[in-house]
Amino acid sequence: MERMPHLGLVGRIWQLADNVTPYDASYVALAEILSATLLTSDAKLARAPGPQCHIEVIG
């Protein structure tokens, strides 16, 4: 696990804020920057418009 600074994510978090919570948007923005799959148990997040990363629903 590695800590990532959030300052580089703030602009993207604001872009996503109309469709997902700021909390979720921070994870989406980070997954986008890292070209990573975001794992979540939140099917609503996976269906939300806006995220540009792969979101996989688990559980």
N, C-alpha and C positions, 0 to 999 in steps of 0.2 A: 504494500500500500504506500502511496506517495501523496503528499499534500500538494495541491496546485493552487497558485494564486488566483483569486477571483476577479481581479481588476480587468484582465483581458477578456472576461466573459460577460461583463456588465451590459455591453451594447446588445449582444445576442439575447441575453436574458430579457431585456426590455422588449425586443422584437417578438419574443415568444409569449410575453405576459398576457396577451389577449386570449390565448388559447389554453395555457397551462399555468399552474401556480408558479410563483417565483422560485419556490423550493425545487419543484420538478424542472423548471426551466434551467436552473443551474446545472443539474445533472445532464440534461439534454445538450446544453451548450458545450459542456466538457466532453461528452461522448462525440459530438460533432468534430471538435478540434482534434481529438485523439483518433478519429475514424474507428471508433469502438462501437460494439453492440451494447445498448443499454438494457439491462435486465430489470424487470419490474413485475410486481403482481397487480399493477394497476392497468386494467384493460382500457379504461377511459383515456389514460395517458397515451397508450399505444395507438389509439384511434384519433387522437387530436391532430388537427391540421397544423402544419408548421415545422415540426421536427424534421431535420435532414439526416438523421442517423437511423440505423436499424434498431427497432425496439422489439424486444422479445418478452412476451408475457410468460412468467413462470408461476407454478403453484396452482 
